[in-house]
């Protein structure tokens, strides 16, 4: 811990009065930056050139080959995962709404359980080496964990 030897009294700080922030000198004016941004937004979209201040250390990954279309099983898994994520969002909003009783949230949890069960069935038919397997497994596990927490009574007061 440091030792403070000499304290000199001074005027008390003014509460509610902010010190103006230092303004950088020599740079472009804020209005100039806004004007350039507005012009760039109206210009046709182009890929930005790499900034010399931030050199790239790695080449950009190559685009995926066009022949890697999703299989019907992958599409089903993605659709179920999307619905599960939508239900998880609705569930989070319902829990955040203090005016909504937990009995009303129970129906949403039941739908979440059903969708997670269907996602689990898709995972059972999917190859674990599939690139989507891990993602779908995480979505299903999250849904199952939230269902367990709700049914266990984690959100009941008292």
Protein Blocks (a to p, Z undefined) as FASTA:
>chain_A
ZZdfbdcddddddehiacdddddehiacfklmmmmmmmmmmpccddddddfklccfbdcd
ddddfklcccfklmmmmmmmmmmmmmmmmmmmmmmmmklcfklmmmmmmmmmmmmmmmmm
mmmmpcfkbmklmmmmmmmmmmmmmmmmmmnopmpgZZ
